[in-house]
């Protein structure tokens, strides 16, 4: 087998095993330069064998479609959002991450006298009512998922100072919060940096799982609001457990 074909095979195996990896990680595992990895990723993406992300790649269909996310665990997401809304005083400046749990929160905050920075197009639209002042992060829109990513989004966030950041997650475990894409993970970290407190909103189906892009350790969070009771989680970070509609 030609050397390049063998490398491609090993690269795909690594990405499928981990769900996704950064260019730097792949170069280390394969013993080649990052430039070689980038060329390999481009070739494999053209064949539809993986999905390119800024800084790396993920396995195809590693992230479920937005409509599927919207339908999952709706009651739990709404209860989590109701509890989170109680943490927001009038006049506060808050950052709302992308995702369907955060969309439920946006609908509850809509119209209230506060300033909200949205990292997601449907969330910005849901918020833009009454006295709510909405700022929309710039950047590239992720097709099909509607989050805003890239250096423009990070640059705008760098000019903001917020009281609270409500963080969403594709997965979280004792090692921390993770995401399917490296670009979204970078925007989330920037939002944490400019906010006094970060609160994770995540239903229990995401606990004990891991996505390829690391966001933050649990120790950096103010608290987690979830519908899951788990002693391991509760030993690592303050947890508020909600059940059903409040």
C-alpha positions in Angstrom: 0.0 0.0 0.0 1.4 3.5 -0.9 2.6 5.5 2.1 0.0 8.3 1.6 -2.8 5.7 1.4 -1.7 4.1 4.6 -1.5 7.5 6.3 -5.0 8.4 5.1 -6.3 5.1 6.5 -4.6 5.7 9.9 -5.9 9.3 9.9 -9.5 8.2 9.3 -9.2 5.6 12.0 -8.1 8.2 14.5 -10.9 10.6 13.7 -13.5 7.9 13.8 -12.2 6.6 17.1 -12.2 10.1 18.8 -15.1 11.7 16.8 -12.7 14.3 15.7 -9.2 15.7 16.3 -7.2 18.8 15.8 -4.5 19.1 13.1 -1.8 19.3 15.8 -3.0 16.1 17.5 -3.1 14.2 14.2 0.4 15.4 13.2 1.7 14.2 16.6 0.0 10.8 16.3 1.0 10.2 12.7 4.5 11.6 13.0 4.2 14.0 10.1 4.0 17.8 9.7 0.8 19.8 10.2 1.0 20.9 6.6 0.9 17.3 5.5 -2.1 16.6 7.7 -3.9 19.6 6.3 -3.3 18.3 2.7 -4.6 14.9 3.8 -7.7 16.3 5.4 -8.5 18.4 2.3 -8.2 15.3 0.1 -10.3 13.1 2.4 -13.0 15.9 2.8 -13.3 16.0 -1.0 -14.2 12.3 -0.9 -16.8 12.9 1.8 -14.9 10.8 4.3 -14.6 13.5 7.0 -15.8 17.0 7.7 -13.2 19.8 7.9 -13.3 22.2 10.8 -11.1 25.2 11.5 -8.1 23.6 13.3 -9.0 20.0 12.5 -11.7 17.6 11.4 -14.6 15.6 12.7 -16.2 12.3 11.6 -19.1 12.8 9.1 -22.5 13.0 10.9 -20.8 13.1 14.3 -23.2 16.0 15.2 -26.9 15.3 14.9 -29.0 17.7 12.7 -30.4 20.8 14.3 -34.0 19.6 13.9 -33.2 16.4 15.8 -31.5 18.4 18.6 -34.6 20.6 18.9 -36.8 17.6 19.4 -34.7 15.8 22.0 -35.5 16.1 25.7 -37.7 19.2 25.3 -39.3 19.0 28.7 -35.9 18.8 30.4 -34.5 21.7 28.3 -37.5 23.9 29.2 -37.2 23.2 32.9 -33.5 24.0 32.8 -34.2 27.2 30.9 -36.9 28.2 33.5 -34.4 27.8 36.3 -31.7 29.7 34.5 -34.0 32.6 33.7 -34.4 33.2 37.5 -30.6 33.9 37.7 -30.9 37.0 35.4 -31.8 40.3 37.1 -33.2 43.2 35.1 -30.5 45.4 33.7 -28.0 42.5 33.4 -25.7 41.9 30.5 -25.8 38.3 29.5 -24.2 36.1 26.7 -26.3 33.3 25.4 -24.5 30.4 23.7 -25.8 28.6 20.7 -28.0 25.5 21.0 -31.5 24.4 21.6 -31.5 24.6 25.4 -30.3 28.2 25.1 -33.1 28.9 22.6 -35.6 27.9 25.3 -33.9 30.3 27.7 -34.0 33.1 25.0 -37.7 32.8 24.7 -38.1 33.3 28.5 -35.8 36.3 28.6 -37.3 37.9 25.5 -38.8 41.4 26.2 -37.1 41.9 29.6 -35.1 45.0 30.3 -31.6 43.6 29.8 -28.7 43.4 27.3 -28.2 40.1 25.6 -25.3 39.0 23.3 -26.4 36.2 21.1 -24.0 33.6 19.5 -26.8 32.0 17.4 -29.2 33.4 14.8 -32.5 31.8 16.1 -31.6 33.0 19.6 -31.1 36.6 18.5 -34.4 36.5 16.7 -36.2 35.0 19.8 -34.7 37.7 22.1 -35.5 40.8 19.9 -38.7 41.9 21.6 -39.8 44.7 23.9 -37.1 46.2 26.1 -34.4 43.6 25.4 -31.3 45.0 23.7 -29.8 42.4 21.5 -26.2 42.3 20.1 -25.4 39.7 17.5 -21.9 38.3 17.4 -20.3 38.6 14.0 -18.6 35.8 12.1 -19.5 33.0 9.9 -22.8 31.2 10.2 -22.5 27.4 10.5 -24.8 26.2 7.8 -27.6 24.1 9.2 -26.8 24.9 12.9 -27.0 28.7 12.8 -24.2 29.4 15.4 -21.7 32.2 14.7 -18.1 31.2 14.6 -14.7 32.5 13.6 -12.4 35.4 14.4 -15.0 38.1 13.8 -17.2 36.6 16.5 -14.3 36.3 18.9 -13.2 39.9 18.2 -16.7 41.3 19.0 -16.8 39.2 22.2 -13.5 40.7 23.2 -15.1 44.1 23.4 -17.9 42.9 25.7 -18.0 42.7 29.5 -20.9 40.5 30.7 -22.4 39.5 34.0 -23.3 36.0 33.0 -22.5 33.5 30.2 -25.0 30.7 29.7 -23.0 27.9 28.2 -24.3 25.0 26.1 -22.6 21.7 25.5 -22.6 18.8 23.1 -21.1 16.7 25.9 -19.6 16.9 29.3 -17.8 14.5 31.6 -15.5 14.7 34.6 -12.7 16.0 32.3 -14.8 19.0 31.3 -17.2 20.4 28.6 -16.6 19.5 25.0 -18.1 20.4 21.6 -18.3 18.9 18.2 -16.5 21.7 16.4 -13.2 23.5 17.2 -14.6 26.9 16.0 -17.5 26.8 18.3 -15.3 25.8 21.2 -13.1 28.8 20.6 -16.1 31.2 20.7 -17.3 29.6 23.9 -14.0 30.1 25.6 -13.9 33.7 24.5 -17.4 34.2 26.0 -16.2 32.7 29.3 -13.2 35.0 29.3 -15.3 38.2 29.1 -18.1 37.1 31.5 -17.9 37.3 35.3 -19.7 33.9 35.7 -20.4 31.0 33.5 -23.3 28.6 34.0 -23.6 25.4 32.1 -27.1 24.4 30.9 -27.1 20.8 29.8 -29.6 17.9 30.0 -28.5 14.6 31.5 -28.2 12.9 28.1 -25.0 14.7 27.5 -23.3 13.7 30.8 -20.6 11.0 30.5 -20.0 11.7 26.9 -17.1 13.4 25.1 -16.9 15.4 21.8 -13.6 16.2 20.1 -13.2 19.9 20.9 -12.4 20.8 24.5 -14.1 23.9 25.9 -13.4 24.1 29.6 -12.9 22.1 32.8 -15.9 21.9 35.1 -13.9 23.8 37.8 -14.2 27.0 35.8 -18.0 26.9 36.0 -20.1 28.8 38.5 -22.6 26.0 38.4 -24.4 23.4 36.2 -28.2 23.4 35.8 -29.3 19.9 34.6 -32.0 17.3 35.1 -29.4 14.7 36.2 -28.6 13.6 39.7 -25.1 12.1 39.7 -22.7 12.0 42.7 -19.6 12.2 40.5 -20.8 15.4 38.9 -21.9 16.9 42.2 -18.5 16.3 43.7 -16.8 18.3 40.9 -19.0 21.4 40.5 -22.1 23.0 42.2 -25.2 21.5 40.6 -28.8 22.5 40.5 -31.1 19.6 39.5 -34.5 20.4 38.0 -37.4 18.1 37.3 -40.2 18.9 34.8 -41.7 22.4 34.4 -41.2 24.7 37.3 
